[in-house]
Amino acid sequence: MDLARMIGIAALAALAGCDDGRDYPALMPTDRLLAQPALPGHAADAARVPTAATEALEARSRALSGRGSGAGVADAAALDRRAQALRARAKALSQRRLDACPEDQPDCTPAATE
């Protein structure tokens, strides 16, 4: 058997999870492949009363959509002040030279300019 073929078989065995020394991986039994899908336990309830499942999903949707509505903002002015402070900080950082040392680090060695 040549080396390329041996590597190919080893790769297929590794991908198939075959580690028992057989030439081919074990195939899934056809009775499991052709079996009817297993339905969850609540499927029978949903089949009997379809509107109950729909109503539960709609209620969950309403509950989740109310979380990000902004209705819970306690102090909009404080949020605006915080946003302005962050913008000012971002502007100050964007104007700072990257090759200079920060003022709060006196032992910093400036980068050499080329």
C-alpha positions in Angstrom: 0.0 0.0 0.0 1.5 3.4 -1.0 2.0 6.2 1.5 -0.7 8.5 0.0 -3.3 5.8 0.3 -2.4 5.0 3.9 -2.6 8.7 4.8 -6.0 9.0 3.2 -7.3 6.0 5.1 -5.9 7.3 8.3 -7.5 10.7 7.7 -10.9 9.1 6.9 -10.7 6.9 10.0 -9.8 10.0 12.2 -12.7 12.0 10.7 -15.2 9.1 11.2 -14.0 8.4 14.7 -12.9 5.0 13.8 -10.2 3.8 16.2 -11.0 0.1 16.5 -8.6 -1.0 13.7 -11.3 -1.8 11.1 -10.8 -0.7 7.5 -14.1 1.2 7.3 -16.0 3.2 9.9 -19.2 1.7 11.3 -22.2 3.0 9.5 -25.3 4.3 11.1 -28.0 1.5 11.2 -30.8 2.1 8.6 -33.5 1.6 11.3 -32.2 4.7 13.0 -31.9 6.6 9.7 -35.4 5.8 8.5 -37.1 6.1 11.9 -39.8 8.8 12.4 -38.5 11.9 14.1 -39.0 12.0 17.8 -41.3 14.9 18.8 -40.9 16.8 22.1 -43.4 16.3 24.8 -45.1 19.6 24.4 -45.8 19.0 20.7 -49.0 17.1 21.6 -50.3 20.1 23.6 -49.5 22.5 20.8 -51.3 20.2 18.3 -54.4 20.2 20.5 -54.5 23.9 21.2 -52.4 25.8 18.6 -53.3 29.2 19.9 -51.8 28.5 23.3 -48.3 28.1 21.8 -48.8 31.2 19.7 -50.1 33.3 22.6 -47.2 32.1 24.8 -44.7 33.1 22.1 -46.3 36.5 21.6 -46.3 37.2 25.4 -42.6 36.3 25.5 -42.0 38.6 22.5 -43.7 41.5 24.3 -41.7 40.9 27.5 -38.4 40.9 25.6 -39.2 43.9 23.4 -40.0 46.0 26.5 -36.5 45.5 27.9 -34.6 47.8 25.5 -37.3 50.5 25.1 -35.5 53.1 27.2 -38.5 53.4 29.5 -36.2 52.6 32.4 -33.8 55.6 31.9 -33.8 57.3 35.3 -31.8 60.5 34.4 -31.5 61.4 30.7 -29.5 64.5 31.6 -26.9 62.5 33.4 -26.6 60.2 30.4 -26.1 63.2 28.1 -23.4 64.6 30.4 -21.6 61.2 30.4 -21.8 61.0 26.6 -20.3 64.5 26.3 -17.5 63.6 28.7 -16.7 60.5 26.7 -16.7 62.5 23.5 -14.3 65.0 25.0 -12.0 62.3 26.2 -12.0 60.6 22.8 -11.2 63.9 21.1 -8.3 64.5 23.6 -7.0 61.0 22.9 -7.2 61.4 19.2 -5.1 64.6 19.3 -2.4 63.1 21.5 0.9 62.2 19.9 1.6 58.5 19.9 5.4 58.9 20.1 5.2 61.1 23.2 5.2 59.8 26.8 2.1 60.2 28.9 2.2 62.9 31.5 1.5 60.4 34.4 4.5 58.2 33.5 7.7 60.2 34.2 10.0 57.2 33.7 8.8 56.7 30.1 11.3 56.8 27.3 9.9 58.6 24.2 9.9 56.6 20.9 12.6 57.6 18.4 11.3 59.4 15.4 12.5 58.3 12.0 
